Amino acid sequence: MTQTTPTLAHLLHQRYGHDRGAPGLPPGLPLNPVLDKLLDHRSVRHFSDRPLPEGTVEALVAAAQSAPSSSNLQTWSVVAVQSQASRDRLAALTGPQRHLSQAPLVLAWLADLSRIERLAQAQGREPEGLHYLDTFLMAVIDAALAAQNAVVAAESLGLGTVYLGALRNQPEAVAEVLGTPAHVFPIFGLVIGHPDPQRPAAIKPRLPQPTVLHYERYRAPASHTEEVGDYDAVLRAFQASQDLPAADWSRQVVDRLLTPDDLKGRHRLVEALHGAGFQLK
């Protein structure tokens, strides 16, 4: 059977749920392999037990280190968690989320200011800039840029991925699993493996592009309809196709942030950061 190559229009239709929310790109714009993979991204939560090819971790980290780094400070590290025991512990701490136990690899991305601190100590100096919020934020941004490079690299190898923000639900316990020292903090995880062909993931539609794209200056919408368009209906259709509970996106996002308890433990993130040695002036 000949496999049909997806067109740019088809991928945009999937990404936005219909053509009205898609950007008005020229119909002749070529679809290259990079754009194909980016538009075809989907979060995978069901994995087979196939092991990863030898050298996969090193290739993904090389791709990650090819991402930009603010001032070349390289303020991130990553822990490759491969043992079943450690993945099971992380799975229990984050939900539980069973796909951590299924997939052969979890990459735990870290904001890591300890490296520069050790370098400064070896030089007999004290860099005060390490203790400011912007420096920590820079480490988080650099880690996110690096991780997204790893996602694209993994998908180019035919692997599936899903991010794991729940590492921040119980950061102290996660730090024990990862063995991180002071001035290192787990930001998020990335689960990687071969997708289970029996339970394929689908592309989740996003907000209409006019909702998030502003030209020259930010323009606040005049109404709820202008804010989200028909995205609530689009997402409900997606939920129905995936046998998921139906809920309007506009209500879900508010519910997710309604009370401190809805943050699932992350309301005490500042406390956890202080406990890990971050002063954050």
Helices and strands as residue ranges (DSSP letters): H 8-16, H 33-39, H 56-65, G 70-72, E 76-81, H 84-93, H 99-102, E 105-112, H 114-122, G 128-131, H 133-156, E 160-164, G 165-168, H 171-178, E 184-193, H 209-212, H 224-228, H 231-241, H 249-256, G 260-263, G 266-268, H 269-275
